[in-house]
Amino acid sequence: MQAYIVHFGELGLKGRNRIFFVRQLVKNIRAALHDAEGAEGPPVEVAPFHSHILVKVSGGLPAEVIEARLGKVFGIAYFAPTVVIPADFETISQTALQLAEGVVTSETTFKVDTTRGDKQFPIYSQEVNREIGARIVARTGAPVKLKNPDVTVSIQIYEDAAYCFVRRLPGAGGLPVGVSGRVLALFSGGIDSPVAAHMMLKRGCTLDLLHFHLLPGSELARASKIVDMARAVLAPHRLAAVLYLVSAAPFETAMAEVRTRTATVVFRRFIMRAAEQLALRRKALALVTGESVGQVASQTLPNINLISQATTLPILRPLIGYDKAEIVTAAQGIGTYELSIQPYKDPCSVHARNPATWANLDEVRRVEAEIDVTTLLETTVRDYVDEVWIEF
């Protein structure tokens, strides 16, 4: 059996509501680990543990697999591979020495930090620190440093057992997925939107995805990189979601004879209207886009303002202040960048020839009236939407 003590960050600030967040985090950890390769049967036990969470994994699952999965679960500040032993001082001392020998040398500083959760344990925390610290010094020659040491040997003593650890692995931070409500993320074939969706997951949202495409038929859309990108965003969280694949063909046909520099804004407004209707099907509370101020013509502030007026739902833009280099770095970090740069024809790019950076509202409305945007929207949402369930 391998054990991990999971520490959470901002969850600890939630006061009376904290138990709700902790329960969701427990559920998410179970989901992240239950199907890991190498697991036999039901190998995972996850439960609240004093002011932390305790994870126990059996079934021969490799530590690197467990740690890679835990490192992507939102809501975890850090987690510590832990040795679980009887709450006996000599056993604790021997275990602490063995752990320290792997990481403490004469060139590193260290301290021992004991939490005596069992107040009946016969030795006070400071005495445990001093005695075990002295034994580590005698064995390794390492100097003690009580403030900001290189290594902290942590010991937690409770009625049932003692828990020792020296490594702390960083978690993904944020809030547990599932505590903040549902959103619908607009999902293009580019770099930005997967990062935006990822960032909303980090703030505890569940999400569905919407993609407008120019492919001739739903079968090709289902076989495109868009489905792979959606799975890449959702997979670390084992989050089931709907991916709406919507054909842009009706819009393209309607716009074929229209000459205007506002076409990109008109199309974005059309997308927002369709997204709102589909979001309401799933009781989503907001739309999410990968827009960043000034990145392309449709993302100037005047055009963002016009696009926002097409829907009554809030539009969340987690990348609004990012530059492209920052977004690329984030995409590489979450593993979507290589998929995003594969060749793909995004409908938005079709309307990118000499677009207006400050579209005129009267002109936009004239074009929308010319193409009968209300009927066009009704037809598209009724006849040109394919629902793909992403499940794990």
Secondary structure, 3 states (H helix, E strand, C coil): CEEEEEECCHHHHCHHHHHHHHHHHHHHHHHHHCCCCCCCCCCEEEEEECCEEEEEECCCCCHHHHHHHHCCCCCCCEEEEEEEECCCHHHHHHHHHHHHHHHCCCCCCEEEEEEECCCCCCCCHHHHHHHHHHHHHHHHCCCECCCCCCEEEEEEECCCCEEEECCCEECCCCECCCCCCEEEEECCCCCHHHHHHHHHHHECCEEEEEEEECCCCHHHHHCCHHHHHHHHHHHHHCCCEEEEEEECHHHHHHHCCCCCCCHHHHHHHHHHHHHHHHHHHCCCCEEECCCCCCCCHHHCHHHHHHHHCCCCCCEECCCCCCCHHHHHHHHHHHCCHHHHCCCCCCHHHHCCCCCCCCCCHHHHHHHHHHCCHHHHHHHHHHHCEEEEEECC
